[in-house]
Amino acid sequence: MNNYRVSFYKDLCNSDGHSFKCLQRQIEVQSVGPSQALVLAERLVDNERLNADCVEVTHLAGHHEFEHPVCYTPAPGKHAWNRIA
């Protein structure tokens, strides 16, 4: 099992009209891979209420490795998440 940090973000605009990602919720889960971590986190977090625009799944590596984030965005009209580059 691996440890993952799943972060839910909302895209907002500041007073200058520039967009930025605002962290809404963050949760750490254990799973076999990032896709399963995302599914588990969605079950634990009420994303319908958050209405997140982006979700990042970060592998929490050991002390000799780097973290590797993967970003997901909601598919239009679906509850699934698509991976984006």
C-alpha positions as CSV (number, residue, x, y, z in Angstrom):
1,M,0.0,0.0,0.0
2,N,1.1,3.5,-0.8
3,N,0.2,6.8,0.9
4,Y,-1.4,9.6,-1.2
5,R,-2.5,13.1,-0.5
6,V,-5.7,14.1,-2.4
7,S,-6.3,17.8,-2.7
8,F,-9.6,19.3,-4.0
9,Y,-9.3,22.8,-5.6
10,K,-11.8,25.4,-6.9
11,D,-10.7,27.9,-9.6
12,L,-11.5,31.4,-8.4
13,C,-10.7,35.0,-9.6
14,N,-8.9,37.6,-7.5
15,S,-9.8,41.3,-7.5
16,D,-7.5,41.8,-10.5
17,G,-9.4,39.2,-12.5
18,H,-6.6,36.7,-12.4
19,S,-7.6,33.1,-11.7
20,F,-6.0,31.0,-9.0
21,K,-6.5,27.5,-7.5
22,C,-8.1,27.7,-4.0
23,L,-7.6,24.6,-1.8
24,Q,-11.0,23.4,-0.5
25,R,-10.1,20.1,1.1
26,Q,-7.2,17.8,1.5
27,I,-7.1,14.2,2.7
28,E,-4.5,11.5,3.0
29,V,-5.4,7.9,2.1
30,Q,-3.7,4.6,1.6
31,S,-4.2,2.7,-1.6
32,V,-2.5,0.6,-4.3
33,G,-2.4,3.4,-6.8
34,P,-3.5,7.0,-7.6
35,S,-6.7,6.1,-9.3
36,Q,-7.9,4.0,-6.3
37,A,-6.7,6.9,-4.0
38,L,-8.9,9.3,-5.9
39,V,-12.0,7.0,-5.7
40,L,-11.4,6.5,-1.9
41,A,-11.0,10.2,-1.3
42,E,-14.2,11.0,-3.3
43,R,-16.1,8.6,-1.0
44,L,-14.7,10.3,2.1
45,V,-15.3,13.9,0.9
46,D,-18.6,15.3,-0.2
47,N,-17.5,16.6,-3.7
48,E,-21.0,17.6,-4.7
49,R,-20.9,20.2,-2.0
50,L,-17.4,21.3,-2.8
51,N,-17.9,21.3,-6.6
52,A,-14.2,21.1,-7.1
53,D,-12.7,22.1,-10.5
54,C,-9.5,20.1,-10.0
55,V,-8.2,17.3,-7.9
56,E,-4.6,16.6,-7.4
57,V,-3.4,13.1,-6.2
58,T,0.2,13.2,-4.9
59,H,2.1,10.1,-4.0
60,L,3.7,10.7,-0.6
61,A,7.2,9.3,-1.2
62,G,9.8,8.2,1.2
63,H,12.5,10.5,2.5
64,H,14.7,9.8,-0.6
65,E,12.0,10.3,-3.3
66,F,10.1,13.3,-4.7
67,E,6.3,13.7,-4.6
68,H,4.6,13.1,-7.9
69,P,1.3,15.0,-8.3
70,V,-1.4,13.9,-10.8
71,C,-4.2,16.3,-11.6
72,Y,-7.8,15.3,-12.4
73,T,-10.7,17.5,-13.6
74,P,-14.4,16.5,-13.6
75,A,-15.8,15.2,-16.9
76,P,-18.8,17.3,-18.0
77,G,-22.1,15.9,-16.8
78,K,-20.4,12.9,-15.1
79,H,-19.2,12.1,-11.6
80,A,-16.0,10.5,-12.9
81,W,-12.6,12.3,-13.1
82,N,-10.4,12.5,-16.2
83,R,-6.6,12.8,-16.0
84,I,-5.1,15.8,-17.6
85,A,-1.4,16.5,-18.4
